[in-house]
Amino acid sequence: MGLGGISIWQLLIIFAIVVMLFGTSRIRNIGTDLGSAIRGFRDSMSKDESSGDGVANPPPGKEQDSDKPAG
C-alpha cells in the first residue's frame, strides 16, 4: 500500500499517462516555473525578516530602557 491506498504501480501508470499527455518538455517547464515561484517567495520572505519590520522589534519611540533602575 502506498499513499492513501494507491500502490506504486498505480502511481507509475498515472505518471506515464501524464507524460504522454503533456510531454517531457512541458512538464520540465512547469517544474522550472514552480521552482522559480517558490524561490521568489522565499527571497521575499527573507527580505521581510531581515528588514527589521517584524513584530519582535519595537518602534523607535517605544523602546524599553532596561538600564534604568526600577523605583
PDB file of N, CA, C, O and CB in Angstrom:
ATOM      1  N   MET A   1       0.833  -1.186   0.000  1.00  0.00           N
ATOM      2  CA  MET A   1       0.000   0.000   0.000  1.00  0.00           C
ATOM      3  C   MET A   1       0.876   1.247   0.000  1.00  0.00           C
ATOM      4  O   MET A   1       1.881   1.310   0.707  1.00  0.00           O
ATOM      5  CB  MET A   1      -0.947   0.000   1.211  1.00  0.00           C
ATOM      6  N   GLY A   2       0.506   2.188  -0.758  1.00  0.00           N
ATOM      7  CA  GLY A   2       1.241   3.433  -0.845  1.00  0.00           C
ATOM      8  C   GLY A   2       0.486   4.568  -0.178  1.00  0.00           C
ATOM      9  O   GLY A   2       0.015   4.448   0.953  1.00  0.00           O
ATOM     10  N   LEU A   3       0.385   5.633  -0.880  1.00  0.00           N
ATOM     11  CA  LEU A   3      -0.278   6.832  -0.394  1.00  0.00           C
ATOM     12  C   LEU A   3      -1.789   6.662  -0.415  1.00  0.00           C
ATOM     13  O   LEU A   3      -2.371   6.594  -1.497  1.00  0.00           O
ATOM     14  CB  LEU A   3       0.129   8.041  -1.228  1.00  0.00           C
ATOM     15  N   GLY A   4      -2.436   6.591   0.718  1.00  0.00           N
ATOM     16  CA  GLY A   4      -3.885   6.546   0.784  1.00  0.00           C
ATOM     17  C   GLY A   4      -4.517   5.399   0.007  1.00  0.00           C
ATOM     18  O   GLY A   4      -5.595   5.561  -0.566  1.00  0.00           O
ATOM     19  N   GLY A   5      -3.875   4.267  -0.021  1.00  0.00           N
ATOM     20  CA  GLY A   5      -4.430   3.116  -0.711  1.00  0.00           C
ATOM     21  C   GLY A   5      -4.035   3.018  -2.171  1.00  0.00           C
ATOM     22  O   GLY A   5      -4.512   2.128  -2.874  1.00  0.00           O
ATOM     23  N   ILE A   6      -3.170   3.915  -2.651  1.00  0.00           N
ATOM     24  CA  ILE A   6      -2.705   3.859  -4.041  1.00  0.00           C
ATOM     25  C   ILE A   6      -1.341   3.180  -4.042  1.00  0.00           C
ATOM     26  O   ILE A   6      -0.425   3.598  -3.333  1.00  0.00           O
ATOM     27  CB  ILE A   6      -2.628   5.299  -4.691  1.00  0.00           C
ATOM     28  N   SER A   7      -1.219   2.137  -4.842  1.00  0.00           N
ATOM     29  CA  SER A   7       0.050   1.408  -4.877  1.00  0.00           C
ATOM     30  C   SER A   7       1.049   2.125  -5.779  1.00  0.00           C
ATOM     31  O   SER A   7       0.694   3.050  -6.509  1.00  0.00           O
ATOM     32  CB  SER A   7      -0.167  -0.040  -5.363  1.00  0.00           C
ATOM     33  N   ILE A   8       2.283   1.688  -5.717  1.00  0.00           N
ATOM     34  CA  ILE A   8       3.349   2.293  -6.522  1.00  0.00           C
ATOM     35  C   ILE A   8       3.088   2.075  -8.011  1.00  0.00           C
ATOM     36  O   ILE A   8       3.425   2.932  -8.828  1.00  0.00           O
ATOM     37  CB  ILE A   8       4.721   1.707  -6.132  1.00  0.00           C
ATOM     38  N   TRP A   9       2.493   0.942  -8.369  1.00  0.00           N
ATOM     39  CA  TRP A   9       2.209   0.664  -9.780  1.00  0.00           C
ATOM     40  C   TRP A   9       1.145   1.612 -10.323  1.00  0.00           C
ATOM     41  O   TRP A   9       1.237   2.062 -11.465  1.00  0.00           O
ATOM     42  CB  TRP A   9       1.756  -0.792  -9.959  1.00  0.00           C
ATOM     43  N   GLN A  10       0.150   1.913  -9.520  1.00  0.00           N
ATOM     44  CA  GLN A  10      -0.875   2.856  -9.958  1.00  0.00           C
ATOM     45  C   GLN A  10      -0.293   4.254 -10.138  1.00  0.00           C
ATOM     46  O   GLN A  10      -0.659   4.965 -11.074  1.00  0.00           O
ATOM     47  CB  GLN A  10      -2.031   2.893  -8.954  1.00  0.00           C
ATOM     48  N   LEU A  11       0.614   4.650  -9.244  1.00  0.00           N
ATOM     49  CA  LEU A  11       1.264   5.944  -9.388  1.00  0.00           C
ATOM     50  C   LEU A  11       2.121   6.005 -10.649  1.00  0.00           C
ATOM     51  O   LEU A  11       2.148   7.027 -11.334  1.00  0.00           O
ATOM     52  CB  LEU A  11       2.115   6.242  -8.164  1.00  0.00           C
ATOM     53  N   LEU A  12       2.821   4.914 -10.957  1.00  0.00           N
ATOM     54  CA  LEU A  12       3.625   4.865 -12.178  1.00  0.00           C
ATOM     55  C   LEU A  12       2.765   4.950 -13.437  1.00  0.00           C
ATOM     56  O   LEU A  12       3.153   5.601 -14.407  1.00  0.00           O
ATOM     57  CB  LEU A  12       4.449   3.590 -12.205  1.00  0.00           C
ATOM     58  N   ILE A  13       1.614   4.303 -13.430  1.00  0.00           N
ATOM     59  CA  ILE A  13       0.712   4.366 -14.581  1.00  0.00           C
ATOM     60  C   ILE A  13       0.182   5.780 -14.757  1.00  0.00           C
ATOM     61  O   ILE A  13       0.114   6.280 -15.880  1.00  0.00           O
ATOM     62  CB  ILE A  13      -0.455   3.373 -14.416  1.00  0.00           C
ATOM     63  N   ILE A  14      -0.195   6.431 -13.663  1.00  0.00           N
ATOM     64  CA  ILE A  14      -0.670   7.817 -13.729  1.00  0.00           C
ATOM     65  C   ILE A  14       0.432   8.727 -14.243  1.00  0.00           C
ATOM     66  O   ILE A  14       0.178   9.611 -15.061  1.00  0.00           O
ATOM     67  CB  ILE A  14      -1.156   8.298 -12.348  1.00  0.00           C
ATOM     68  N   PHE A  15       1.649   8.517 -13.772  1.00  0.00           N
ATOM     69  CA  PHE A  15       2.783   9.322 -14.236  1.00  0.00           C
ATOM     70  C   PHE A  15       3.025   9.127 -15.733  1.00  0.00           C
ATOM     71  O   PHE A  15       3.294  10.090 -16.451  1.00  0.00           O
ATOM     72  CB  PHE A  15       4.050   8.963 -13.449  1.00  0.00           C
ATOM     73  N   ALA A  16       2.930   7.885 -16.200  1.00  0.00           N
ATOM     74  CA  ALA A  16       3.132   7.605 -17.618  1.00  0.00           C
ATOM     75  C   ALA A  16       2.058   8.281 -18.472  1.00  0.00           C
ATOM     76  O   ALA A  16       2.363   8.799 -19.546  1.00  0.00           O
ATOM     77  CB  ALA A  16       3.129   6.094 -17.868  1.00  0.00           C
ATOM     78  N   ILE A  17       0.817   8.281 -18.011  1.00  0.00           N
ATOM     79  CA  ILE A  17      -0.259   8.943 -18.746  1.00  0.00           C
ATOM     80  C   ILE A  17      -0.031  10.445 -18.805  1.00  0.00           C
ATOM     81  O   ILE A  17      -0.244  11.066 -19.847  1.00  0.00           O
ATOM     82  CB  ILE A  17      -1.614   8.642 -18.101  1.00  0.00           C
ATOM     83  N   VAL A  18       0.403  11.036 -17.689  1.00  0.00           N
ATOM     84  CA  VAL A  18       0.673  12.479 -17.658  1.00  0.00           C
ATOM     85  C   VAL A  18       1.808  12.821 -18.617  1.00  0.00           C
ATOM     86  O   VAL A  18       1.733  13.829 -19.321  1.00  0.00           O
ATOM     87  CB  VAL A  18       1.026  12.943 -16.223  1.00  0.00           C
ATOM     88  N   VAL A  19       2.850  12.007 -18.656  1.00  0.00           N
ATOM     89  CA  VAL A  19       3.971  12.245 -19.573  1.00  0.00           C
ATOM     90  C   VAL A  19       3.500  12.135 -21.023  1.00  0.00           C
ATOM     91  O   VAL A  19       3.922  12.923 -21.870  1.00  0.00           O
ATOM     92  CB  VAL A  19       5.121  11.240 -19.302  1.00  0.00           C
ATOM     93  N   MET A  20       2.641  11.178 -21.313  1.00  0.00           N
ATOM     94  CA  MET A  20       2.139  11.041 -22.677  1.00  0.00           C
ATOM     95  C   MET A  20       1.244  12.211 -23.072  1.00  0.00           C
ATOM     96  O   MET A  20       1.259  12.639 -24.226  1.00  0.00           O
ATOM     97  CB  MET A  20       1.375   9.735 -22.823  1.00  0.00           C
ATOM     98  N   LEU A  21       0.473  12.727 -22.133  1.00  0.00           N
ATOM     99  CA  LEU A  21      -0.425  13.837 -22.451  1.00  0.00           C
ATOM    100  C   LEU A  21       0.327  15.149 -22.644  1.00  0.00           C
ATOM    101  O   LEU A  21       0.088  15.865 -23.617  1.00  0.00           O
ATOM    102  CB  LEU A  21      -1.461  13.997 -21.355  1.00  0.00           C
ATOM    103  N   PHE A  22       1.225  15.466 -21.731  1.00  0.00           N
ATOM    104  CA  PHE A  22       1.869  16.775 -21.742  1.00  0.00           C
ATOM    105  C   PHE A  22       3.251  16.776 -22.383  1.00  0.00           C
ATOM    106  O   PHE A  22       3.681  17.808 -22.899  1.00  0.00           O
ATOM    107  CB  PHE A  22       1.977  17.287 -20.348  1.00  0.00           C
ATOM    108  N   GLY A  23       3.938  15.680 -22.366  1.00  0.00           N
ATOM    109  CA  GLY A  23       5.288  15.636 -22.904  1.00  0.00           C
ATOM    110  C   GLY A  23       6.296  16.078 -21.858  1.00  0.00           C
ATOM    111  O   GLY A  23       5.961  16.784 -20.907  1.00  0.00           O
ATOM    112  N   THR A  24       7.536  15.650 -22.049  1.00  0.00           N
ATOM    113  CA  THR A  24       8.554  15.931 -21.035  1.00  0.00           C
ATOM    114  C   THR A  24       8.960  17.393 -21.006  1.00  0.00           C
ATOM    115  O   THR A  24       9.282  17.916 -19.939  1.00  0.00           O
ATOM    116  CB  THR A  24       9.772  15.077 -21.277  1.00  0.00           C
ATOM    117  N   SER A  25       8.955  18.067 -22.151  1.00  0.00           N
ATOM    118  CA  SER A  25       9.386  19.475 -22.159  1.00  0.00           C
ATOM    119  C   SER A  25       8.390  20.361 -21.423  1.00  0.00           C
ATOM    120  O   SER A  25       8.793  21.276 -20.705  1.00  0.00           O
ATOM    121  CB  SER A  25       9.562  19.975 -23.602  1.00  0.00           C
ATOM    122  N   ARG A  26       7.102  20.106 -21.590  1.00  0.00           N
ATOM    123  CA  ARG A  26       6.104  20.918 -20.896  1.00  0.00           C
ATOM    124  C   ARG A  26       6.152  20.665 -19.386  1.00  0.00           C
ATOM    125  O   ARG A  26       6.011  21.597 -18.594  1.00  0.00           O
ATOM    126  CB  ARG A  26       4.695  20.619 -21.444  1.00  0.00           C
ATOM    127  N   ILE A  27       6.350  19.410 -18.990  1.00  0.00           N
ATOM    128  CA  ILE A  27       6.459  19.090 -17.562  1.00  0.00           C
ATOM    129  C   ILE A  27       7.716  19.750 -16.985  1.00  0.00           C
ATOM    130  O   ILE A  27       7.686  20.250 -15.860  1.00  0.00           O
ATOM    131  CB  ILE A  27       6.498  17.542 -17.339  1.00  0.00           C
ATOM    132  N   ARG A  28       8.807  19.757 -17.733  1.00  0.00           N
ATOM    133  CA  ARG A  28      10.041  20.409 -17.291  1.00  0.00           C
ATOM    134  C   ARG A  28       9.813  21.914 -17.111  1.00  0.00           C
ATOM    135  O   ARG A  28      10.284  22.504 -16.139  1.00  0.00           O
ATOM    136  CB  ARG A  28      11.185  20.154 -18.306  1.00  0.00           C
ATOM    137  N   ASN A  29       9.089  22.531 -18.051  1.00  0.00           N
ATOM    138  CA  ASN A  29       8.798  23.962 -17.946  1.00  0.00           C
ATOM    139  C   ASN A  29       7.923  24.276 -16.735  1.00  0.00           C
ATOM    140  O   ASN A  29       8.133  25.280 -16.054  1.00  0.00           O
ATOM    141  CB  ASN A  29       8.114  24.454 -19.217  1.00  0.00           C
ATOM    142  N   ILE A  30       6.956  23.424 -16.472  1.00  0.00           N
ATOM    143  CA  ILE A  30       6.099  23.616 -15.299  1.00  0.00           C
ATOM    144  C   ILE A  30       6.931  23.510 -14.022  1.00  0.00           C
ATOM    145  O   ILE A  30       6.760  24.306 -13.098  1.00  0.00           O
ATOM    146  CB  ILE A  30       4.946  22.576 -15.282  1.00  0.00           C
ATOM    147  N   GLY A  31       7.828  22.530 -13.971  1.00  0.00           N
ATOM    148  CA  GLY A  31       8.700  22.378 -12.810  1.00  0.00           C
ATOM    149  C   GLY A  31       9.616  23.566 -12.620  1.00  0.00           C
ATOM    150  O   GLY A  31       9.837  24.008 -11.492  1.00  0.00           O
ATOM    151  N   THR A  32      10.153  24.090 -13.713  1.00  0.00           N
ATOM    152  CA  THR A  32      11.034  25.258 -13.637  1.00  0.00           C
ATOM    153  C   THR A  32      10.265  26.484 -13.152  1.00  0.00           C
ATOM    154  O   THR A  32      10.757  27.233 -12.308  1.00  0.00           O
ATOM    155  CB  THR A  32      11.674  25.542 -15.010  1.00  0.00           C
ATOM    156  N   ASP A  33       9.061  26.690 -13.680  1.00  0.00           N
ATOM    157  CA  ASP A  33       8.242  27.824 -13.260  1.00  0.00           C
ATOM    158  C   ASP A  33       7.847  27.716 -11.790  1.00  0.00           C
ATOM    159  O   ASP A  33       7.856  28.708 -11.062  1.00  0.00           O
ATOM    160  CB  ASP A  33       6.992  27.921 -14.128  1.00  0.00           C
ATOM    161  N   LEU A  34       7.506  26.520 -11.367  1.00  0.00           N
ATOM    162  CA  LEU A  34       7.137  26.312  -9.970  1.00  0.00           C
ATOM    163  C   LEU A  34       8.335  26.555  -9.054  1.00  0.00           C
ATOM    164  O   LEU A  34       8.188  27.163  -7.994  1.00  0.00           O
ATOM    165  CB  LEU A  34       6.589  24.891  -9.765  1.00  0.00           C
ATOM    166  N   GLY A  35       9.508  26.090  -9.447  1.00  0.00           N
ATOM    167  CA  GLY A  35      10.716  26.319  -8.659  1.00  0.00           C
ATOM    168  C   GLY A  35      11.066  27.792  -8.572  1.00  0.00           C
ATOM    169  O   GLY A  35      11.481  28.268  -7.516  1.00  0.00           O
ATOM    170  N   SER A  36      10.905  28.525  -9.674  1.00  0.00           N
ATOM    171  CA  SER A  36      11.176  29.961  -9.659  1.00  0.00           C
ATOM    172  C   SER A  36      10.203  30.697  -8.751  1.00  0.00           C
ATOM    173  O   SER A  36      10.590  31.629  -8.045  1.00  0.00           O
ATOM    174  CB  SER A  36      11.102  30.531 -11.071  1.00  0.00           C
ATOM    175  N   ALA A  37       8.949  30.283  -8.770  1.00  0.00           N
ATOM    176  CA  ALA A  37       7.950  30.925  -7.910  1.00  0.00           C
ATOM    177  C   ALA A  37       8.262  30.681  -6.436  1.00  0.00           C
ATOM    178  O   ALA A  37       8.154  31.594  -5.618  1.00  0.00           O
ATOM    179  CB  ALA A  37       6.542  30.407  -8.243  1.00  0.00           C
ATOM    180  N   ILE A  38       8.646  29.461  -6.101  1.00  0.00           N
ATOM    181  CA  ILE A  38       8.983  29.145  -4.712  1.00  0.00           C
ATOM    182  C   ILE A  38      10.233  29.907  -4.282  1.00  0.00           C
ATOM    183  O   ILE A  38      10.292  30.413  -3.161  1.00  0.00           O
ATOM    184  CB  ILE A  38       9.195  27.627  -4.534  1.00  0.00           C
ATOM    185  N   ARG A  39      11.230  29.993  -5.156  1.00  0.00           N
ATOM    186  CA  ARG A  39      12.459  30.723  -4.850  1.00  0.00           C
ATOM    187  C   ARG A  39      12.162  32.211  -4.637  1.00  0.00           C
ATOM    188  O   ARG A  39      12.705  32.821  -3.715  1.00  0.00           O
ATOM    189  CB  ARG A  39      13.492  30.538  -5.985  1.00  0.00           C
ATOM    190  N   GLY A  40      11.317  32.794  -5.471  1.00  0.00           N
ATOM    191  CA  GLY A  40      10.940  34.190  -5.313  1.00  0.00           C
ATOM    192  C   GLY A  40      10.198  34.428  -4.013  1.00  0.00           C
ATOM    193  O   GLY A  40      10.407  35.446  -3.353  1.00  0.00           O
ATOM    194  N   PHE A  41       9.333  33.499  -3.639  1.00  0.00           N
ATOM    195  CA  PHE A  41       8.599  33.621  -2.376  1.00  0.00           C
ATOM    196  C   PHE A  41       9.554  33.561  -1.194  1.00  0.00           C
ATOM    197  O   PHE A  41       9.428  34.349  -0.256  1.00  0.00           O
ATOM    198  CB  PHE A  41       7.539  32.514  -2.254  1.00  0.00           C
ATOM    199  N   ARG A  42      10.502  32.641  -1.230  1.00  0.00           N
ATOM    200  CA  ARG A  42      11.475  32.526  -0.135  1.00  0.00           C
ATOM    201  C   ARG A  42      12.337  33.785  -0.037  1.00  0.00           C
ATOM    202  O   ARG A  42      12.619  34.265   1.062  1.00  0.00           O
ATOM    203  CB  ARG A  42      12.371  31.285  -0.337  1.00  0.00           C
ATOM    204  N   ASP A  43      12.755  34.319  -1.186  1.00  0.00           N
ATOM    205  CA  ASP A  43      13.568  35.531  -1.186  1.00  0.00           C
ATOM    206  C   ASP A  43      12.801  36.708  -0.589  1.00  0.00           C
ATOM    207  O   ASP A  43      13.358  37.481   0.190  1.00  0.00           O
ATOM    208  CB  ASP A  43      14.022  35.866  -2.607  1.00  0.00           C
ATOM    209  N   SER A  44      11.532  36.846  -0.949  1.00  0.00           N
ATOM    210  CA  SER A  44      10.750  37.959  -0.415  1.00  0.00           C
ATOM    211  C   SER A  44      10.500  37.787   1.078  1.00  0.00           C
ATOM    212  O   SER A  44      10.465  38.771   1.816  1.00  0.00           O
ATOM    213  CB  SER A  44       9.419  38.081  -1.159  1.00  0.00           C
ATOM    214  N   MET A  45      10.327  36.550   1.529  1.00  0.00           N
ATOM    215  CA  MET A  45      10.140  36.314   2.966  1.00  0.00           C
ATOM    216  C   MET A  45      11.414  36.623   3.736  1.00  0.00           C
ATOM    217  O   MET A  45      11.349  37.182   4.831  1.00  0.00           O
ATOM    218  CB  MET A  45       9.709  34.862   3.225  1.00  0.00           C
ATOM    219  N   SER A  46      12.578  36.270   3.184  1.00  0.00           N
ATOM    220  CA  SER A  46      13.828  36.544   3.890  1.00  0.00           C
ATOM    221  C   SER A  46      14.123  38.046   3.895  1.00  0.00           C
ATOM    222  O   SER A  46      14.717  38.545   4.850  1.00  0.00           O
ATOM    223  CB  SER A  46      14.997  35.770   3.240  1.00  0.00           C
ATOM    224  N   LYS A  47      13.727  38.769   2.864  1.00  0.00           N
ATOM    225  CA  LYS A  47      13.910  40.222   2.849  1.00  0.00           C
ATOM    226  C   LYS A  47      13.033  40.881   3.902  1.00  0.00           C
ATOM    227  O   LYS A  47      13.463  41.831   4.557  1.00  0.00           O
ATOM    228  CB  LYS A  47      13.591  40.796   1.459  1.00  0.00           C
ATOM    229  N   ASP A  48      11.804  40.388   4.075  1.00  0.00           N
ATOM    230  CA  ASP A  48      10.913  40.944   5.084  1.00  0.00           C
ATOM    231  C   ASP A  48      11.459  40.711   6.489  1.00  0.00           C
ATOM    232  O   ASP A  48      11.366  41.592   7.344  1.00  0.00           O
ATOM    233  CB  ASP A  48       9.520  40.334   4.954  1.00  0.00           C
ATOM    234  N   GLU A  49      12.025  39.538   6.729  1.00  0.00           N
ATOM    235  CA  GLU A  49      12.550  39.223   8.048  1.00  0.00           C
ATOM    236  C   GLU A  49      13.807  40.028   8.352  1.00  0.00           C
ATOM    237  O   GLU A  49      14.011  40.430   9.497  1.00  0.00           O
ATOM    238  CB  GLU A  49      12.843  37.736   8.157  1.00  0.00           C
ATOM    239  N   SER A  50      14.647  40.270   7.365  1.00  0.00           N
ATOM    240  CA  SER A  50      15.898  40.974   7.604  1.00  0.00           C
ATOM    241  C   SER A  50      15.736  42.490   7.602  1.00  0.00           C
ATOM    242  O   SER A  50      16.658  43.200   8.005  1.00  0.00           O
ATOM    243  CB  SER A  50      16.908  40.576   6.569  1.00  0.00           C
ATOM    244  N   SER A  51      14.588  43.005   7.159  1.00  0.00           N
ATOM    245  CA  SER A  51      14.407  44.446   7.104  1.00  0.00           C
ATOM    246  C   SER A  51      14.146  45.055   8.477  1.00  0.00           C
ATOM    247  O   SER A  51      14.289  46.267   8.639  1.00  0.00           O
ATOM    248  CB  SER A  51      13.273  44.783   6.175  1.00  0.00           C
ATOM    249  N   GLY A  52      13.773  44.262   9.459  1.00  0.00           N
ATOM    250  CA  GLY A  52      13.560  44.766  10.806  1.00  0.00           C
ATOM    251  C   GLY A  52      12.166  45.306  11.027  1.00  0.00           C
ATOM    252  O   GLY A  52      11.939  45.997  12.020  1.00  0.00           O
ATOM    253  N   ASP A  53      11.236  45.027  10.158  1.00  0.00           N
ATOM    254  CA  ASP A  53       9.871  45.498  10.319  1.00  0.00           C
ATOM    255  C   ASP A  53       9.007  44.476  11.043  1.00  0.00           C
ATOM    256  O   ASP A  53       7.782  44.602  11.048  1.00  0.00           O
ATOM    257  CB  ASP A  53       9.268  45.823   8.968  1.00  0.00           C
ATOM    258  N   GLY A  54       9.606  43.489  11.641  1.00  0.00           N
ATOM    259  CA  GLY A  54       8.863  42.425  12.294  1.00  0.00           C
ATOM    260  C   GLY A  54       8.240  42.884  13.598  1.00  0.00           C
ATOM    261  O   GLY A  54       8.521  43.981  14.080  1.00  0.00           O
ATOM    262  N   VAL A  55       7.405  42.052  14.156  1.00  0.00           N
ATOM    263  CA  VAL A  55       6.704  42.354  15.391  1.00  0.00           C
ATOM    264  C   VAL A  55       7.659  42.310  16.579  1.00  0.00           C
ATOM    265  O   VAL A  55       7.434  42.998  17.574  1.00  0.00           O
ATOM    266  CB  VAL A  55       5.550  41.377  15.599  1.00  0.00           C
ATOM    267  N   ALA A  56       8.710  41.520  16.491  1.00  0.00           N
ATOM    268  CA  ALA A  56       9.637  41.352  17.609  1.00  0.00           C
ATOM    269  C   ALA A  56      10.390  42.641  17.919  1.00  0.00           C
ATOM    270  O   ALA A  56      10.794  42.845  19.064  1.00  0.00           O
ATOM    271  CB  ALA A  56      10.626  40.236  17.306  1.00  0.00           C
ATOM    272  N   ASN A  57      10.589  43.503  16.951  1.00  0.00           N
ATOM    273  CA  ASN A  57      11.310  44.749  17.174  1.00  0.00           C
ATOM    274  C   ASN A  57      10.328  45.872  17.490  1.00  0.00           C
ATOM    275  O   ASN A  57       9.444  46.144  16.678  1.00  0.00           O
ATOM    276  CB  ASN A  57      12.166  45.109  15.945  1.00  0.00           C
ATOM    277  N   PRO A  58      10.451  46.539  18.646  1.00  0.00           N
ATOM    278  CA  PRO A  58       9.528  47.631  18.969  1.00  0.00           C
ATOM    279  C   PRO A  58       9.850  48.862  18.134  1.00  0.00           C
ATOM    280  O   PRO A  58      10.977  49.002  17.660  1.00  0.00           O
ATOM    281  CB  PRO A  58       9.593  47.974  20.472  1.00  0.00           C
ATOM    282  N   PRO A  59       8.885  49.758  17.944  1.00  0.00           N
ATOM    283  CA  PRO A  59       9.140  51.000  17.220  1.00  0.00           C
ATOM    284  C   PRO A  59      10.171  51.846  17.956  1.00  0.00           C
ATOM    285  O   PRO A  59      10.330  51.678  19.165  1.00  0.00           O
ATOM    286  CB  PRO A  59       7.839  51.793  17.032  1.00  0.00           C
ATOM    287  N   PRO A  60      10.888  52.761  17.270  1.00  0.00           N
ATOM    288  CA  PRO A  60      11.963  53.514  17.897  1.00  0.00           C
ATOM    289  C   PRO A  60      11.519  54.340  19.104  1.00  0.00           C
ATOM    290  O   PRO A  60      12.291  54.466  20.054  1.00  0.00           O
ATOM    291  CB  PRO A  60      12.586  54.414  16.889  1.00  0.00           C
ATOM    292  N   GLY A  61      10.341  54.894  19.110  1.00  0.00           N
ATOM    293  CA  GLY A  61       9.892  55.723  20.228  1.00  0.00           C
ATOM    294  C   GLY A  61       9.393  54.930  21.406  1.00  0.00           C
ATOM    295  O   GLY A  61       9.200  55.501  22.479  1.00  0.00           O
ATOM    296  N   LYS A  62       9.178  53.651  21.258  1.00  0.00           N
ATOM    297  CA  LYS A  62       8.579  52.826  22.298  1.00  0.00           C
ATOM    298  C   LYS A  62       9.566  51.854  22.920  1.00  0.00           C
ATOM    299  O   LYS A  62       9.148  50.840  23.478  1.00  0.00           O
ATOM    300  CB  LYS A  62       7.415  52.066  21.739  1.00  0.00           C
ATOM    301  N   GLU A  63      10.843  52.125  22.844  1.00  0.00           N
ATOM    302  CA  GLU A  63      11.848  51.199  23.385  1.00  0.00           C
ATOM    303  C   GLU A  63      11.819  51.217  24.917  1.00  0.00           C
ATOM    304  O   GLU A  63      11.585  52.249  25.545  1.00  0.00           O
ATOM    305  CB  GLU A  63      13.265  51.571  22.869  1.00  0.00           C
ATOM    306  N   GLN A  64      12.060  50.061  25.479  1.00  0.00           N
ATOM    307  CA  GLN A  64      12.107  49.941  26.933  1.00  0.00           C
ATOM    308  C   GLN A  64      13.554  50.111  27.376  1.00  0.00           C
ATOM    309  O   GLN A  64      14.461  49.533  26.778  1.00  0.00           O
ATOM    310  CB  GLN A  64      11.526  48.567  27.412  1.00  0.00           C
ATOM    311  N   ASP A  65      13.770  50.895  28.415  1.00  0.00           N
ATOM    312  CA  ASP A  65      15.101  51.112  28.927  1.00  0.00           C
ATOM    313  C   ASP A  65      15.344  50.137  30.072  1.00  0.00           C
ATOM    314  O   ASP A  65      14.810  50.317  31.167  1.00  0.00           O
ATOM    315  CB  ASP A  65      15.291  52.578  29.386  1.00  0.00           C
ATOM    316  N   SER A  66      16.127  49.130  29.829  1.00  0.00           N
ATOM    317  CA  SER A  66      16.430  48.146  30.873  1.00  0.00           C
ATOM    318  C   SER A  66      17.590  48.623  31.751  1.00  0.00           C
ATOM    319  O   SER A  66      17.849  48.030  32.798  1.00  0.00           O
ATOM    320  CB  SER A  66      16.768  46.778  30.242  1.00  0.00           C
ATOM    321  N   ASP A  67      18.299  49.698  31.335  1.00  0.00           N
ATOM    322  CA  ASP A  67      19.411  50.209  32.112  1.00  0.00           C
ATOM    323  C   ASP A  67      18.944  51.047  33.302  1.00  0.00           C
ATOM    324  O   ASP A  67      19.684  51.191  34.276  1.00  0.00           O
ATOM    325  CB  ASP A  67      20.319  51.029  31.227  1.00  0.00           C
ATOM    326  N   LYS A  68      17.751  51.593  33.243  1.00  0.00           N
ATOM    327  CA  LYS A  68      17.258  52.435  34.333  1.00  0.00           C
ATOM    328  C   LYS A  68      16.823  51.574  35.509  1.00  0.00           C
ATOM    329  O   LYS A  68      16.152  50.562  35.307  1.00  0.00           O
ATOM    330  CB  LYS A  68      16.088  53.317  33.855  1.00  0.00           C
ATOM    331  N   PRO A  69      17.186  51.944  36.727  1.00  0.00           N
ATOM    332  CA  PRO A  69      16.762  51.175  37.891  1.00  0.00           C
ATOM    333  C   PRO A  69      15.263  51.378  38.158  1.00  0.00           C
ATOM    334  O   PRO A  69      14.726  52.468  37.960  1.00  0.00           O
ATOM    335  CB  PRO A  69      17.588  51.578  39.130  1.00  0.00           C
ATOM    336  N   ALA A  70      14.617  50.331  38.599  1.00  0.00           N
ATOM    337  CA  ALA A  70      13.196  50.409  38.902  1.00  0.00           C
ATOM    338  C   ALA A  70      13.006  51.070  40.256  1.00  0.00           C
ATOM    339  O   ALA A  70      13.610  50.651  41.243  1.00  0.00           O
ATOM    340  CB  ALA A  70      12.546  49.010  38.881  1.00  0.00           C
ATOM    341  N   GLY A  71      12.164  52.106  40.310  1.00  0.00           N
ATOM    342  CA  GLY A  71      11.796  52.695  41.581  1.00  0.00           C
ATOM    343  C   GLY A  71      12.354  53.986  41.797  1.00  0.00           C
ATOM    344  O   GLY A  71      12.117  54.594  42.841  1.00  0.00           O
TER     345      GLY A  71
END
